[in-house]
């Protein structure tokens, strides 16, 4: 065999091997979902989660690349409390499953404020901590398979999700690991123009029998974004006791009248 024919054979073998890797199995949407849930720990494991507490760091935005500590507490059904430390003050965003409120001390707003209609809509549409695919039928979500396409060079299944309220989005499942690798986010308006948002899931680890990402990167497409917005996980706790009072809106602070004596 000449050097040229040997090189041609190697290229052909490499091309064939690459094609084999890049060709996902011919699966239905239901089969992909089943494999995804199994890869993430299994249906029984996720159904057994009643509360979830996640701690970590998230990007403050801008050019400083400053990291803010956060704690996210979630409880079924659809309760969430997010605390973010900013300049030694803790901002709070809470949704009790029906309505939401927030505290913004860094803006000198120390009383709880109700969510705006847009914030309430976003909170109501947010996924439970088990994600959009666990018990998706019971959640009123329709899922269709939109074929396959690569995500960062790896073959992935593209699923189209339609919620019970009509909202649509895409979710990409890695064809090898069957874990979520990318999700379509809520579009953002920058400079009066809408921009698509992509959320990437990375660094999966096993936590208490659940396989979860420890790094989430958000990319606003079509902008001069220097780097993705990062949200990392440093602590992951399952079924810790979370009292319902954590999700209740506090009463307004009592403000003393001018000149009044403190008790």
C-alpha positions in Angstrom: 0.0 0.0 0.0 1.4 3.4 -1.0 1.6 6.3 1.4 -1.2 8.1 -0.5 -3.6 5.1 -0.4 -2.7 4.5 3.3 -3.6 8.2 4.1 -6.8 7.8 2.1 -7.8 4.7 4.1 -7.1 6.5 7.4 -9.2 9.4 6.3 -12.0 7.1 5.2 -11.9 5.2 8.5 -11.9 8.4 10.5 -14.8 9.8 8.5 -16.8 6.6 9.0 -16.1 6.6 12.7 -17.1 10.3 13.0 -20.3 9.6 11.1 -21.1 6.7 13.4 -20.7 8.9 16.4 -22.6 11.8 14.9 -25.7 9.7 13.9 -28.0 9.5 16.9 -30.3 6.5 17.3 -33.8 6.8 15.7 -35.8 7.3 18.9 -39.2 8.8 19.6 -39.7 11.8 21.8 -41.1 9.5 24.5 -38.1 7.3 24.4 -35.7 10.2 24.6 -37.6 11.6 27.6 -37.5 8.2 29.4 -33.7 8.0 28.8 -33.2 11.5 30.0 -35.1 10.9 33.3 -33.2 7.7 33.8 -29.8 9.5 33.2 -30.8 12.1 35.8 -31.5 9.6 38.5 -34.8 8.1 37.7 -38.5 9.0 38.0 -38.9 7.6 41.6 -35.9 9.6 42.8 -37.2 12.9 41.5 -40.7 12.3 42.7 -39.3 11.7 46.1 -37.8 15.2 46.3 -40.1 17.5 48.3 -37.6 20.3 48.9 -34.4 21.5 47.3 -31.8 23.9 48.6 -29.0 25.1 46.2 -26.2 27.5 47.1 -23.6 29.0 44.8 -22.3 32.0 43.0 -23.7 34.0 40.1 -22.4 36.7 37.9 -23.3 40.3 38.8 -23.1 41.3 35.1 -21.1 44.2 33.6 -17.3 44.1 33.0 -16.2 43.5 36.6 -17.0 39.7 36.5 -18.0 40.0 40.2 -19.6 36.9 41.8 -22.6 37.2 44.1 -23.4 34.5 46.6 -27.0 33.1 46.3 -29.2 30.6 48.1 -32.2 29.1 46.3 -34.8 27.2 48.4 -37.6 25.4 46.6 -40.6 23.4 47.9 -43.5 21.6 46.3 -45.8 22.8 44.9 -44.0 25.5 43.0 -42.7 27.5 46.0 -39.3 29.3 45.7 -37.2 31.7 47.6 -34.0 33.2 46.1 -31.6 35.2 48.3 -28.7 37.1 46.7 -26.1 39.0 48.7 -25.1 42.3 47.1 -22.9 44.9 48.8 -23.4 43.1 52.2 -27.2 43.3 51.8 -29.5 40.5 50.9 -32.1 40.9 48.2 -35.0 38.4 48.3 -37.4 37.1 45.6 -40.2 34.8 46.7 -43.0 33.0 44.9 -45.5 31.0 47.0 -47.1 29.2 44.1 -49.7 31.9 43.6 -48.1 35.3 44.1 -44.7 36.7 44.5 -42.9 39.4 46.4 -39.4 40.9 46.7 -37.1 42.9 49.0 -34.5 45.2 47.5 -32.5 46.8 50.3 -29.7 47.9 47.9 -32.3 50.4 46.5 -33.3 51.4 50.0 -36.6 49.5 49.7 -36.8 47.6 52.9 -40.5 46.6 52.7 -41.8 43.7 50.7 -43.0 44.7 47.2 -45.4 42.6 45.2 -44.2 41.2 41.9 -45.0 43.1 38.8 -47.4 41.3 36.4 -44.5 40.4 34.2 -42.5 39.0 37.2 -45.5 37.0 38.4 -46.0 35.6 34.9 -42.4 34.5 34.7 -42.5 32.9 38.1 -45.6 31.0 37.3 -44.1 29.7 34.1 -40.8 28.6 35.7 -40.1 24.9 35.9 -40.4 22.9 39.1 -37.0 21.8 40.3 -37.4 18.4 38.6 -37.4 20.1 35.2 -39.8 20.3 32.3 -39.7 16.6 31.3 -40.5 14.8 34.6 -44.3 14.1 34.6 -44.6 16.4 31.6 -48.0 15.0 30.6 -49.5 15.7 34.1 -48.0 19.2 33.8 -50.0 19.7 30.6 -46.9 20.0 28.4 -46.8 18.6 24.8 -43.4 17.4 23.5 -42.4 16.8 19.9 -39.1 15.8 18.4 -37.8 18.3 15.9 -34.9 16.2 14.7 -31.2 16.3 15.7 -28.6 19.0 15.5 -25.1 19.4 17.0 -24.6 21.4 20.2 -21.0 22.5 20.6 -19.9 19.8 18.2 -21.9 17.0 19.9 -25.0 15.4 18.4 -28.2 16.2 20.3 -32.0 15.7 20.0 -34.0 18.8 19.7 -37.3 18.7 21.6 -40.0 21.3 21.2 -42.1 21.9 24.3 -45.5 23.5 24.4 -46.8 24.4 27.8 -50.4 24.3 28.9 -50.5 28.1 28.5 -49.3 27.9 24.9 -45.7 29.0 25.6 -43.2 27.3 23.4 -39.4 26.6 23.8 -36.8 24.2 22.6 -34.7 21.8 24.7 -31.6 19.9 23.5 -30.8 16.4 24.9 -27.3 15.0 24.3 -27.5 11.9 22.1 -24.8 10.2 24.1 -25.5 11.0 27.8 -29.2 11.9 27.4 -28.7 14.8 29.7 -29.9 18.3 28.9 -27.2 20.4 27.3 -29.1 23.5 26.0 -32.4 25.2 26.5 -34.1 28.1 24.8 -34.4 31.0 27.3 -36.7 34.0 27.5 -35.8 36.5 24.8 -34.3 39.8 26.0 -34.7 43.2 24.6 -31.4 45.1 24.3 -31.1 48.5 22.5 -34.9 48.1 21.6 -34.2 44.9 19.7 -35.2 41.4 20.8 -32.4 38.8 21.2 -32.6 35.1 21.5 -31.2 33.6 24.7 -29.6 30.2 25.1 -28.9 28.4 28.4 -26.2 25.7 28.6 -26.0 23.1 31.3 -22.5 21.8 32.2 -20.5 19.9 34.9 -23.1 17.3 35.9 -22.5 15.5 39.2 -24.4 13.0 41.3 -26.0 14.6 44.3 -28.0 12.3 46.6 -28.8 10.0 43.7 -29.8 12.9 41.4 -27.6 13.9 38.5 -27.6 17.7 38.2 -25.6 20.4 36.5 -23.3 22.5 38.6 -22.7 25.2 36.0 -25.3 27.1 34.0 -24.2 29.5 31.3 -26.6 32.0 29.7 -25.7 33.5 26.3 -27.6 36.4 24.8 -27.2 35.8 21.1 -26.4 38.6 18.6 -24.8 40.9 21.1 -21.2 41.8 22.0 -21.4 39.8 25.2 -17.8 39.2 26.4 -18.6 35.9 28.1 -21.6 33.9 29.3 -23.4 34.8 32.5 -22.5 32.0 34.9 -24.4 30.4 37.7 -22.4 27.8 39.7 -23.5 25.4 42.4 -21.4 24.8 45.5 -23.9 23.1 47.7 -26.9 20.9 46.9 -29.3 19.6 49.6 -32.4 17.4 49.2 -35.5 17.3 51.5 -34.3 19.7 54.1 -37.1 21.0 56.3 -38.4 24.3 54.8 -41.1 26.0 56.8 -43.9 27.6 54.8 -43.3 30.9 56.5 -40.2 31.3 54.3 -42.5 31.9 51.4 -45.0 34.2 53.2 -45.0 37.9 52.5 -43.8 39.9 55.6 -45.7 42.7 57.0 -44.6 46.3 56.3 -41.8 47.5 58.7 -43.0 49.7 61.5 -41.6 53.2 61.0 -41.4 55.5 64.0 -42.8 59.0 63.5 -40.3 61.9 63.6 -39.3 62.7 67.1 -40.9 59.6 68.6 -38.9 57.9 71.3 -37.7 54.4 70.7 -39.1 51.7 72.9 
